[in-house]
Amino acid sequence: KGFLPGLIPGIVLGAFLGGNIANFIPDTPLRLAFIAAIIFMGVSYARSKAPE
């Protein structure tokens, strides 16, 4: 039918593990990692070519 049923277990497991791991990382490094990820995604989006 689609690829969504295959993605759901990974989404649930990733959200659970990510939330638990984030509890063990100090606040400042976690914020810096989030900022770096957002900047990376923004630069990647800005550099990508528009679809034709």
Biopython code that builds the backbone (N, CA, C, O; Angstrom):
import numpy as np
from Bio.PDB.StructureBuilder import StructureBuilder

atoms = [
    (1, "LYS", "N", (0.819, -1.195, 0.000)),
    (1, "LYS", "CA", (0.000, 0.000, 0.000)),
    (1, "LYS", "C", (0.859, 1.254, 0.000)),
    (1, "LYS", "O", (0.535, 2.221, -0.690)),
    (2, "GLY", "N", (1.927, 1.257, 0.744)),
    (2, "GLY", "CA", (2.778, 2.436, 0.805)),
    (2, "GLY", "C", (3.963, 2.166, 1.705)),
    (2, "GLY", "O", (4.122, 1.065, 2.234)),
    (3, "PHE", "N", (4.772, 3.156, 1.869)),
    (3, "PHE", "CA", (5.967, 2.988, 2.693)),
    (3, "PHE", "C", (5.753, 3.433, 4.134)),
    (3, "PHE", "O", (6.625, 3.211, 4.975)),
    (4, "LEU", "N", (4.618, 4.053, 4.443)),
    (4, "LEU", "CA", (4.372, 4.555, 5.792)),
    (4, "LEU", "C", (4.377, 3.461, 6.859)),
    (4, "LEU", "O", (4.977, 3.670, 7.913)),
    (5, "PRO", "N", (3.739, 2.302, 6.644)),
    (5, "PRO", "CA", (3.780, 1.271, 7.693)),
    (5, "PRO", "C", (5.203, 0.836, 8.053)),
    (5, "PRO", "O", (5.466, 0.464, 9.197)),
    (6, "GLY", "N", (6.104, 0.881, 7.099)),
    (6, "GLY", "CA", (7.491, 0.535, 7.389)),
    (6, "GLY", "C", (8.237, 1.626, 8.134)),
    (6, "GLY", "O", (9.227, 1.347, 8.810)),
    (7, "LEU", "N", (7.779, 2.859, 8.021)),
    (7, "LEU", "CA", (8.440, 3.975, 8.694)),
    (7, "LEU", "C", (7.991, 4.147, 10.140)),
    (7, "LEU", "O", (8.754, 4.634, 10.974)),
    (8, "ILE", "N", (6.771, 3.754, 10.436)),
    (8, "ILE", "CA", (6.198, 4.015, 11.758)),
    (8, "ILE", "C", (7.042, 3.429, 12.894)),
    (8, "ILE", "O", (7.303, 4.144, 13.861)),
    (9, "PRO", "N", (7.486, 2.159, 12.830)),
    (9, "PRO", "CA", (8.311, 1.646, 13.939)),
    (9, "PRO", "C", (9.598, 2.450, 14.148)),
    (9, "PRO", "O", (10.001, 2.688, 15.286)),
    (10, "GLY", "N", (10.231, 2.860, 13.072)),
    (10, "GLY", "CA", (11.459, 3.652, 13.191)),
    (10, "GLY", "C", (11.205, 5.026, 13.781)),
    (10, "GLY", "O", (12.012, 5.528, 14.563)),
    (11, "ILE", "N", (10.087, 5.638, 13.411)),
    (11, "ILE", "CA", (9.734, 6.949, 13.957)),
    (11, "ILE", "C", (9.488, 6.844, 15.454)),
    (11, "ILE", "O", (9.994, 7.654, 16.232)),
    (12, "VAL", "N", (8.707, 5.842, 15.857)),
    (12, "VAL", "CA", (8.386, 5.666, 17.278)),
    (12, "VAL", "C", (9.645, 5.352, 18.073)),
    (12, "VAL", "O", (9.886, 5.957, 19.117)),
    (13, "LEU", "N", (10.444, 4.419, 17.593)),
    (13, "LEU", "CA", (11.671, 4.040, 18.299)),
    (13, "LEU", "C", (12.664, 5.199, 18.343)),
    (13, "LEU", "O", (13.287, 5.442, 19.376)),
    (14, "GLY", "N", (12.813, 5.909, 17.236)),
    (14, "GLY", "CA", (13.735, 7.044, 17.196)),
    (14, "GLY", "C", (13.317, 8.164, 18.129)),
    (14, "GLY", "O", (14.161, 8.772, 18.786)),
    (15, "ALA", "N", (12.015, 8.443, 18.195)),
    (15, "ALA", "CA", (11.526, 9.486, 19.101)),
    (15, "ALA", "C", (11.763, 9.085, 20.553)),
    (15, "ALA", "O", (12.178, 9.908, 21.369)),
    (16, "PHE", "N", (11.498, 7.828, 20.870)),
    (16, "PHE", "CA", (11.689, 7.349, 22.245)),
    (16, "PHE", "C", (13.163, 7.388, 22.645)),
    (16, "PHE", "O", (13.513, 7.919, 23.699)),
    (17, "LEU", "N", (14.019, 6.827, 21.803)),
    (17, "LEU", "CA", (15.448, 6.799, 22.123)),
    (17, "LEU", "C", (16.054, 8.201, 22.115)),
    (17, "LEU", "O", (16.865, 8.534, 22.980)),
    (18, "GLY", "N", (15.665, 9.016, 21.145)),
    (18, "GLY", "CA", (16.189, 10.380, 21.081)),
    (18, "GLY", "C", (15.819, 11.195, 22.303)),
    (18, "GLY", "O", (16.642, 11.943, 22.829)),
    (19, "GLY", "N", (14.582, 11.051, 22.755)),
    (19, "GLY", "CA", (14.152, 11.766, 23.957)),
    (19, "GLY", "C", (14.899, 11.310, 25.193)),
    (19, "GLY", "O", (15.276, 12.130, 26.031)),
    (20, "ASN", "N", (15.117, 10.010, 25.315)),
    (20, "ASN", "CA", (15.840, 9.495, 26.481)),
    (20, "ASN", "C", (17.317, 9.877, 26.447)),
    (20, "ASN", "O", (17.891, 10.215, 27.482)),
    (21, "ILE", "N", (17.927, 9.828, 25.286)),
    (21, "ILE", "CA", (19.336, 10.213, 25.173)),
    (21, "ILE", "C", (19.505, 11.699, 25.450)),
    (21, "ILE", "O", (20.481, 12.106, 26.080)),
    (22, "ALA", "N", (18.561, 12.512, 24.985)),
    (22, "ALA", "CA", (18.644, 13.959, 25.196)),
    (22, "ALA", "C", (18.603, 14.317, 26.675)),
    (22, "ALA", "O", (19.132, 15.356, 27.071)),
    (23, "ASN", "N", (17.987, 13.476, 27.495)),
    (23, "ASN", "CA", (17.950, 13.739, 28.936)),
    (23, "ASN", "C", (19.327, 13.629, 29.579)),
    (23, "ASN", "O", (19.559, 14.214, 30.637)),
    (24, "PHE", "N", (20.244, 12.891, 28.959)),
    (24, "PHE", "CA", (21.573, 12.696, 29.530)),
    (24, "PHE", "C", (22.599, 13.695, 29.006)),
    (24, "PHE", "O", (23.713, 13.759, 29.527)),
    (25, "ILE", "N", (22.247, 14.473, 27.990)),
    (25, "ILE", "CA", (23.169, 15.451, 27.415)),
    (25, "ILE", "C", (22.937, 16.792, 28.098)),
    (25, "ILE", "O", (21.792, 17.231, 28.204)),
    (26, "PRO", "N", (23.994, 17.456, 28.563)),
    (26, "PRO", "CA", (23.829, 18.775, 29.194)),
    (26, "PRO", "C", (23.167, 19.772, 28.242)),
    (26, "PRO", "O", (23.214, 19.613, 27.022)),
    (27, "ASP", "N", (22.564, 20.782, 28.813)),
    (27, "ASP", "CA", (21.740, 21.734, 28.068)),
    (27, "ASP", "C", (22.507, 22.453, 26.953)),
    (27, "ASP", "O", (22.035, 22.507, 25.818)),
    (28, "THR", "N", (23.672, 22.998, 27.263)),
    (28, "THR", "CA", (24.408, 23.798, 26.277)),
    (28, "THR", "C", (24.858, 22.975, 25.066)),
    (28, "THR", "O", (24.628, 23.410, 23.937)),
    (29, "PRO", "N", (25.485, 21.814, 25.242)),
    (29, "PRO", "CA", (25.855, 21.032, 24.053)),
    (29, "PRO", "C", (24.643, 20.596, 23.227)),
    (29, "PRO", "O", (24.720, 20.521, 22.001)),
    (30, "LEU", "N", (23.539, 20.313, 23.891)),
    (30, "LEU", "CA", (22.327, 19.923, 23.168)),
    (30, "LEU", "C", (21.809, 21.082, 22.324)),
    (30, "LEU", "O", (21.403, 20.887, 21.178)),
    (31, "ARG", "N", (21.824, 22.280, 22.884)),
    (31, "ARG", "CA", (21.403, 23.470, 22.130)),
    (31, "ARG", "C", (22.333, 23.728, 20.947)),
    (31, "ARG", "O", (21.873, 24.052, 19.852)),
    (32, "LEU", "N", (23.633, 23.585, 21.166)),
    (32, "LEU", "CA", (24.597, 23.815, 20.087)),
    (32, "LEU", "C", (24.431, 22.790, 18.964)),
    (32, "LEU", "O", (24.531, 23.133, 17.786)),
    (33, "ALA", "N", (24.178, 21.536, 19.331)),
    (33, "ALA", "CA", (23.955, 20.506, 18.311)),
    (33, "ALA", "C", (22.691, 20.808, 17.514)),
    (33, "ALA", "O", (22.662, 20.617, 16.298)),
    (34, "PHE", "N", (21.652, 21.275, 18.190)),
    (34, "PHE", "CA", (20.408, 21.622, 17.506)),
    (34, "PHE", "C", (20.626, 22.800, 16.563)),
    (34, "PHE", "O", (20.138, 22.794, 15.433)),
    (35, "ILE", "N", (21.358, 23.805, 17.026)),
    (35, "ILE", "CA", (21.658, 24.971, 16.186)),
    (35, "ILE", "C", (22.456, 24.546, 14.954)),
    (35, "ILE", "O", (22.172, 24.990, 13.842)),
    (36, "ALA", "N", (23.455, 23.684, 15.155)),
    (36, "ALA", "CA", (24.271, 23.217, 14.030)),
    (36, "ALA", "C", (23.423, 22.451, 13.021)),
    (36, "ALA", "O", (23.598, 22.616, 11.814)),
    (37, "ALA", "N", (22.506, 21.616, 13.505)),
    (37, "ALA", "CA", (21.644, 20.851, 12.601)),
    (37, "ALA", "C", (20.729, 21.773, 11.807)),
    (37, "ALA", "O", (20.533, 21.566, 10.610)),
    (38, "ILE", "N", (20.166, 22.790, 12.459)),
    (38, "ILE", "CA", (19.269, 23.724, 11.780)),
    (38, "ILE", "C", (20.040, 24.536, 10.732)),
    (38, "ILE", "O", (19.545, 24.745, 9.624)),
    (39, "ILE", "N", (21.241, 24.990, 11.076)),
    (39, "ILE", "CA", (22.054, 25.750, 10.115)),
    (39, "ILE", "C", (22.421, 24.870, 8.923)),
    (39, "ILE", "O", (22.352, 25.315, 7.777)),
    (40, "PHE", "N", (22.809, 23.635, 9.187)),
    (40, "PHE", "CA", (23.160, 22.710, 8.107)),
    (40, "PHE", "C", (21.975, 22.494, 7.169)),
    (40, "PHE", "O", (22.132, 22.536, 5.949)),
    (41, "MET", "N", (20.792, 22.263, 7.736)),
    (41, "MET", "CA", (19.604, 22.061, 6.894)),
    (41, "MET", "C", (19.265, 23.316, 6.102)),
    (41, "MET", "O", (18.872, 23.228, 4.939)),
    (42, "GLY", "N", (19.414, 24.478, 6.720)),
    (42, "GLY", "CA", (19.132, 25.729, 6.022)),
    (42, "GLY", "C", (20.081, 25.969, 4.865)),
    (42, "GLY", "O", (19.657, 26.370, 3.782)),
    (43, "VAL", "N", (21.360, 25.726, 5.088)),
    (43, "VAL", "CA", (22.353, 25.904, 4.022)),
    (43, "VAL", "C", (22.109, 24.893, 2.904)),
    (43, "VAL", "O", (22.192, 25.236, 1.725)),
    (44, "SER", "N", (21.811, 23.656, 3.271)),
    (44, "SER", "CA", (21.524, 22.642, 2.250)),
    (44, "SER", "C", (20.311, 23.031, 1.421)),
    (44, "SER", "O", (20.313, 22.870, 0.201)),
    (45, "TYR", "N", (19.284, 23.538, 2.071)),
    (45, "TYR", "CA", (18.076, 23.961, 1.365)),
    (45, "TYR", "C", (18.372, 25.151, 0.458)),
    (45, "TYR", "O", (17.894, 25.203, -0.675)),
    (46, "ALA", "N", (19.152, 26.098, 0.947)),
    (46, "ALA", "CA", (19.457, 27.295, 0.163)),
    (46, "ALA", "C", (20.325, 26.967, -1.053)),
    (46, "ALA", "O", (20.224, 27.638, -2.080)),
    (47, "ARG", "N", (21.164, 25.959, -0.950)),
    (47, "ARG", "CA", (22.060, 25.607, -2.047)),
    (47, "ARG", "C", (21.441, 24.650, -3.049)),
    (47, "ARG", "O", (21.993, 24.448, -4.131)),
    (48, "SER", "N", (20.306, 24.057, -2.711)),
    (48, "SER", "CA", (19.692, 23.090, -3.621)),
    (48, "SER", "C", (19.052, 23.800, -4.810)),
    (48, "SER", "O", (18.641, 24.957, -4.723)),
    (49, "LYS", "N", (18.981, 23.081, -5.908)),
    (49, "LYS", "CA", (18.382, 23.642, -7.115)),
    (49, "LYS", "C", (16.870, 23.477, -7.055)),
    (49, "LYS", "O", (16.357, 22.511, -6.489)),
    (50, "ALA", "N", (16.177, 24.422, -7.637)),
    (50, "ALA", "CA", (14.719, 24.355, -7.687)),
    (50, "ALA", "C", (14.293, 23.234, -8.624)),
    (50, "ALA", "O", (14.925, 23.016, -9.658)),
    (51, "PRO", "N", (13.228, 22.520, -8.272)),
    (51, "PRO", "CA", (12.755, 21.465, -9.177)),
    (51, "PRO", "C", (12.227, 22.058, -10.479)),
    (51, "PRO", "O", (11.699, 23.170, -10.509)),
    (52, "GLU", "N", (12.381, 21.304, -11.529)),
    (52, "GLU", "CA", (11.943, 21.802, -12.843)),
    (52, "GLU", "C", (10.575, 21.295, -13.210)),
    (52, "GLU", "O", (10.063, 21.620, -14.281)),
]
sb = StructureBuilder()
sb.init_structure("model")
sb.init_model(0)
sb.init_chain("A")
sb.init_seg("    ")
for serial, (resi, resn, name, xyz) in enumerate(atoms, 1):
    if name == "N":
        sb.init_residue(resn, " ", resi, " ")
    sb.init_atom(name, np.array(xyz, "f"), 0.0, 1.0, " ", f" {name:<3s}", serial, name[0])
structure = sb.get_structure()
